[in-house]
Structures are given as C-alpha cells and as structure tokens.
Amino acid sequence: MNASRLAAEHVPDAEKAFFVADLSEVYRQHQRWRACLPEIQPFYAVKCNPDPYIIRLLASQGAGFDCASNNEIAMVLDVGGIDPSNIIFANPCKAVSFVRNAAKKGVDLMTFDNADELYKIARAHPGARCVVRILTDDSKSLCAFGIKFGAPLVTVPGLLAKAKELNLDVVGVSFHVGSGCYDPSVYMDAIMRARGVFDMGADAGYAFKLLDVGGGFEDARFEHAASVLTQAIDRYFPERGDIKIIAEPGRFYVSKAFRLAANIIARRAPLTAAPSQAPTDASDDQPKVMYYINDGVYGAFNCILFDHQVVQPYVLSMGGSFHVSDAEATHTSSVWGPTCDSIDCVSPKTVLPSGLQVGDWLGFDNMGAYTVCAASQFNGFEVSNVIYTTGGVVGSSEVRKALVGFAAEVDERAVFSST
C-alpha cells in the first residue's frame, strides 16, 4: 500500500519488488535438524543463499559453513565470531590462488577428487586437512553433480597413494547425492561407498576421522531422508565414536524462509478488453492475458532456469485491497519478467483473477534457495531488496535472542583481541 502511495506521488521505482525473509523459519528448520540428525553437524551451503543474517543465526546455533570460493570464505569470516575451523572449502577443483588464500585465512579443511588438485594443495597449502570426494548416484536429484565432481571408487586407491607420496593429510570422505534429492534411498548406497573408502584409507595408512554426507535435503522429505541416513550410518559405521559426521544442507534451511512480492508493471490483453472486462473463461488452456512484473529470470527467478523450479504466483493485493473473493472471475494467464528478453518468462500458464490491473501485486512462496544469490542486473534492473522479520510464531523470540547474543559475543571478542 505504501508503494502504491509513493508511486502515485511519482517516486522513482516506488513499486520495486522485494523479498520478505522470516528468520524464525530458518531457526525452526534447525530445530528439525537437531531432532532428526543430532549426530550430524550441519555446514550450511553458503552458495544457496549468502544472506548475512542467515549466516549469523546459524553460527549462533553451532552450525559450520560449506564455502566454494574466496568470496564465500570472506563472507563468513567477515561476520566475525566464526572460527575458520568451522569452514569446509568444499570445492574439489580450486584455483591455486584460492588454495593459498584458504591457508592464509586458516581454512584447512578442503575437498579434492583428482590428482592435479593434490599437487596444488601440496604446493599452496601443505598443512591442509584433505577430504576425498567420491562419486555417488545422483540420478534422483533436481541438480546432479556427478557429471562434474566426484572420484569413481576405482580411482580412490591411486589418489590416496599420491596424497601419501606428497605428505598430505587425508582426514576423511565426502559425497553429494545432488541438490534437491527426491529419493532419499540413495543415501544408503552413498554411505556404503563411503565405508569402502574408509577401508581404502586404512590400507593407504590413513585413519579417517571425518564423514561428510553432503546435501540434497528436501524439506518435504527431510524426516524420511534423515531416517534412511541414520539407518545407513548405523549399518556401515556401527563403531564411530572417533568419527565426526557433517553435512552440507542449503535449500533445506532457507527455501521456505523467503517470499517475494512483485508489482504488475504492464499488461497485454485483447484490445477490446478493459482491465475490469478481461476474458473470464478459464476453461481455455491458452493464456488470454500477459502480465509483466518487476522481477524475472535474470533476477530472483533465475531459479527457474538454473534450479529447475516451477513457481506459482498468487495475488497479494488487487485494486488496493488485500482481500480477493473466492467468487472472483479468473482466466488463464502468463507472467513475464521486466527485461527485453523473450526467455524472461516467470510462469507460462497460470490462473489468476480477471480483474488484475497494472499496479496490483503478486506473491511467490519458497523463494529462499538459489534465487537472490544468482540474481543479476541485466537490462539495468536492480536486485530486489530483502526485508527481515522474525515472524509471530514459534521461534521469534529465540531468533532475536540468538542474534543479539551472537553480536554481543563478537563485540566481546573484538574488544579482547584489541587489548
């Protein structure tokens, strides 16, 4: 409503799209993690959403961080109060300068899956604690990684022998079943493979102490995945008192925490149809009206192109009101982003109220994962801002206390280090 008022007063970009982030949702997801996987320390995948408040909140809850670049490492360490030992440089193929920078920053834990990486680490960070990333079945995931990363088991003995030759310390095994795993049964096979590599490590003279079970945790299937994972660990690692187990969840924590509000900035309909007289027959499958909003696939909705997501718009406000009657006539529509590129389609076919006009607002849920992190300013459109809330339900007061406590701890450390 405020945006509409400002737009009427000719304030530039008053109707800009924006995110609303509910940090209490992140907190509640962490409570689910603790309840289902108490033995596994989450190392949040920063690439999924590098929001500084998410990093601070998860750090306050004892989480670690999975970083893939110098900038991600810097984001985490610049927050303050996060020890480098709580970072895993989980990119198996790194630039030499990145490896050298990790050594400078005190980040010792890092992955590899090929011999060239071992040579680089030996030159640039000989004190690193190396983790061999193995290939697993990721065919049951939205985004498979096996085509790019992961050492086939047949190559692992040779890699471990080369690591020994280079005097590198290999401390454990990691794998990733792919982002957005929709069949948690693959964890059983992955853990079995990891068990075999632990045995290969012993044959090579190593005593592995780390098992990294990667990511792929889907919100709707989390309890099932946690159950399968726990059973697999119990079966293949029955005696694990000296083994630290970590994971690399990303979308599980943030997907539902972010929602996006976007303004309808333009509309294309048959010339004879005024906004209040748009076609109302929703039985025809073909979109009758095209709506253009001020965020698109080059911005927050890059998740459509890169993360295989399907978004569902709904009405936030129409005609200056937050209430839309269930009896409101509807029609089949399409929703488009603001750029001049024809691939900038947010929703090719959806049913929306016939009375929607320029200036009304659409909402989109589940916009926290792989959205704002990859948004660009193509065509000069700015990345949407984020408005933070701690919600009004379970977790609100806990989030505020956690953030305040973490900030106080960081300040205290800063004072101590300066004296």
Disulfide bonds with the S-S distance in Angstrom:
none
